[in-house]
Amino acid sequence: MKKWILMAALGLFLPLAGQAQDNQLDKKNLVIKEWNTDPRGGHKVLDHVTTYSPSGQKIEEIEYDSAGQKWRKRFERDAAGKVTTEYVYDNRNRLQTYKKFEYNEFGRKKVQYTYNPKGKLLGIKNYEYIAEKTR
């Protein structure tokens, strides 16, 4: 009976250990590639690429489909590591939009400004953080 309980406990906690390990992954100079595989023919198609800087911060994401690149995002950061600007490019690497971010005193996003490639303001998003008390 004790062996069965131990095996059940390991079955529950080992997958969680893998998730924790992934969250602690050293991302310095890391490139993560995600692939989709066709179950019928085994053909692999690149789906997503994420690139990290020497300090371990995300600097670029590229999304693909079977025809090639769909979009690309590039991130600029301030000295504290917060994303200040996010650039979005189309499948021909033409700038589509860019977003500027402001942060509150707690380091959380406060305002997001979205612009077209010529600098015209397209939208403003305000972030509000509400903490509800629990008993």
Rosetta blueprint (number, residue, H / E / L):
1 M L
2 K H
3 K H
4 W H
5 I H
6 L H
7 M H
8 A H
9 A H
10 L H
11 G H
12 L H
13 F H
14 L H
15 P H
16 L H
17 A H
18 G H
19 Q H
20 A H
21 Q H
22 D H
23 N H
24 Q L
25 L L
26 D L
27 K L
28 K L
29 N L
30 L L
31 V E
32 I E
33 K E
34 E E
35 W E
36 N E
37 T E
38 D L
39 P L
40 R L
41 G L
42 G L
43 H L
44 K E
45 V E
46 L E
47 D E
48 H E
49 V E
50 T E
51 T E
52 Y E
53 S L
54 P L
55 S L
56 G L
57 Q L
58 K E
59 I E
60 E E
61 E E
62 I E
63 E E
64 Y E
65 D E
66 S L
67 A L
68 G E
69 Q E
70 K E
71 W E
72 R E
73 K E
74 R E
75 F E
76 E E
77 R E
78 D L
79 A L
80 A L
81 G L
82 K L
83 V E
84 T E
85 T E
86 E E
87 Y E
88 V E
89 Y E
90 D L
91 N L
92 R L
93 N L
94 R L
95 L E
96 Q E
97 T E
98 Y E
99 K E
100 K E
101 F E
102 E E
103 Y E
104 N L
105 E L
106 F L
107 G L
108 R L
109 K E
110 K E
111 V E
112 Q E
113 Y E
114 T E
115 Y E
116 N L
117 P L
118 K L
119 G L
120 K L
121 L E
122 L E
123 G E
124 I E
125 K E
126 N E
127 Y L
128 E L
129 Y L
130 I L
131 A L
132 E L
133 K L
134 T L
135 R L
